[in-house]
Structures are given as structure tokens and as C-alpha cells.
Amino acid sequence: MSLFLISFLSLYGGMHVYAFARLRGAFSPGPATTLALASWMALMTIAPLLVRMAEGAGLERTARLTAWPGYIWMGSILIFCTALATADTLRILAWLCQRIFKTTIPACLNATITCEIALILALIVSGYALYEARSIRTEQVTITTDKLPPGVHSLRVVQISDVHIGLLFRESRLAEVLQAVRDARPDILVSTGDLVDGRLSREDVISQLDRMAAMLADIPAKGGKFAITGNHEYYAGLKQALEFTRKAGFSILRDQSVMLSAGITISGVDDSAGQRSNQPPAPPAEAGLLRALPPGQFQLLLKHRPLVAETGNRHFDLQLSGHVHKGQIFPFNLLVQLKFPIPCGTSSATNGTTIHVSRGSGTWGPPMRLLAPPEVTVIDIIGQSPDR
């Protein structure tokens, strides 16, 4: 935790120092304005920490009032610094061309104009990012297999992931996600982790959580509802998170498999965050769990992080994952791909296996998305005669 805090404050604080220096250089504000801007940026730098401290102390209202400006600012400053860095890269290139080729630096690349343009772009793009975060997309995936039993022609699995029910994701936003789920008419509903977020303990908050659990429980899925843990279930408090998930009508698969009458087996594995949270991993391990399954049935694997174990990739037909949010705010998808190279969307793995990585149905931190709209995934598993 100490390493995380040092890293966070260094990176996030450094962004504020960069933005402050560019704004001050571009607009030359007076002493009072400079002090006000510096104080605001210092406060916003530690705002995420204040939110978590308020949550931990049970001060839900204070946490929420701090979270809204703090996290919207976080998204906006990320966008602003990205625009500034792009502009400053162009300025450096223009300066190098001037030194090497004796060209003239365009007037539009001076420090003031580029800062003004970056600021205007950040305001516009941040507004759009708030809108995009509530623009639920339905992604369609079709899988053809000869492993369904003769009486089952097709099966519809609907995936939600990374909903992050908590301080900023409440009933109105959940209702939008669940409307997309209802419209899809799922046979089976799955949640691939991070359904809940935050340490919420006040009675009024628990009442709201109960109402949202009831909203989820009210979704019809004749084949059942299944969920796995993500890393935020551990951060939120595993006991509370599991209780909410069960109230929401899900069967929780913790390194477990269940064989359905529809002719498929669903396996779910715990997120690796449990091993770092003093939570003992539930045996058997992923590879052993998958190897023990009957090879003639369609195997659906639920795994929060989009990683395919080398020892297990031959033992499932379809893996559903989430976690990465496609970076949530561009260009952070480029950074995400350095650690999780499997892209969001549907990809083919080895030996005919398939993995779908959801962009997520909610948001973490800033209630914003940029070029990574939230999704509800509809997977149609279509039966095919083996002799075709």
C-alpha cells in the first residue's frame, strides 16, 4: 500500500504540476489566482485518497460529495494533460526542425495558443466522455459448436462486467445497464467480476444496495445466473461483496464448475487479488479444474482478467473476461495493452478456443469513458451437427 500511495501521488501529482506550470506560463495569472489554482490542484491531487478515507470511516455522504468533483476532475485533467503533451511534442518537433532545417515555427505552436487549444479541447472532450459513459452498447458474439446436445439448438449468454456499483454508480445507471440485459432476453446471465466497489456500511447505503440487488435479481434467466470475483470484490470487502452478489441472484463460482441441463459447463475462477489480500485461494487451480471437465461438453470459462493460462487454453471453448475497461479513457488503452495484450472484443486463441474481453458495463474512478463505451455482451452459442 505504501508503494501504491507513493507511485500514485508521484504520477498524479506530477500531472498537476505539469498542468499548473503550463497554465501559469500561458495566462500569467496574478498572485491570488495563482494561489487559488495551486490550492485547488493540491486538493484534487489528494481527493481520491480523501474519498477512500471517508468510505473507510463510514462517511458515505462526505465520500460521495468528494468523489463527484474529485473523479470528474481526474478524468478531465488526464484528458487535458494528454492534449498538452501532444501539443508540446509538436512544439518540440517544430523546434528541432528549426534548428536542423532552418524552418520557421508556426505561430499557432506558441505556448499560449497551444495551452488554450488544449484547455478548450479538454472541456469539450470531458463533456463527451461523461455522455459516452452512459451510452450502453450491446455487443453481439456468435459461437458455432458441435458440442450442444441434440435438443438444444442455441443458447444465449449475456455478460455484464466491471459494473462497479458503489459511490457513483447507483440505481439510475444500473437501470440503464439492466434494460439492455432485459432487451437481450438471456438464457444465462454472467458477471465476470467487479460487480461492486467501495466500502459502504451506513444503513441508508445498505438499503440502496439492497434495492440494486433486487433490481439484478429481478432479471429473468431461465438457465441461471453466475458470477465470479474480480479484484474490487476484495478491495470492497469480500464478505460484503459476496453477500450482495448472492442477493442479486447469482451463484458464485469460486474455482468451481457447474454442469447445466442445456449441455454446457460453466467454470469460474477467483481473481488473483485474493492471494494478495490474505485470502486463501480455493482449490483446485484453474488448469486442474478445467482438465477435470468432460471433453464432450461446451466449456465456458469465466475469468476476470484477460489472461489465458498456457496449461489451460486447450480445455475451454469460450473464455469471458473483463477488468481492463479498454483503458476507459483514451489513450490509456495503449498502456493497458502492455500488461494485457489480448484486446477488448473477440479473439481466437489456440486450438479453436475463443476469448471475449468486455470493455465493462460501468466505470471505475472517473464516471467518464472516451473511445471505450460501456457494453453488455450478448453471446449466442449455436449448435451445429458434428457431421457438417
Buried (B, 14 or more C-beta within 10 A) or exposed (E): EEEEEEEBBEEBBEBBEBBBEBBBEBBEEEEEEBEEBBEBBEBBBBBBBBBBBBBEEEBBEBBBBBBEEBBBBBBBBBBBBBBBBBBBEBBEEBEEEEEEEEEEEEEEBEEEBBBEBBBEBBEEBBEBBBEBBBEBEEBEBEBEBEBBBEEBEBBBBBBBBBBBBBBBBBEEBBEBBBEBBBEBEBBBBBBBBBBBBBBBBEEEBBEBBEEBBEBBEEBEBEBBBBBBBBBBBBBBBBEBBBBBBBBBBBBBBBBBBEEBEBBBBBBBBBBBBBEEBEBEBBEBBBBEBBBEBEEEBBBBBBBBBBBBBEEBBBBBBBBBBBBBBBBBBBBBBEEBBEEBEBBBBBBEBEEEBBBBBBBBBBBBBBBBBBBBBBBBBBBBBEBEEEEE
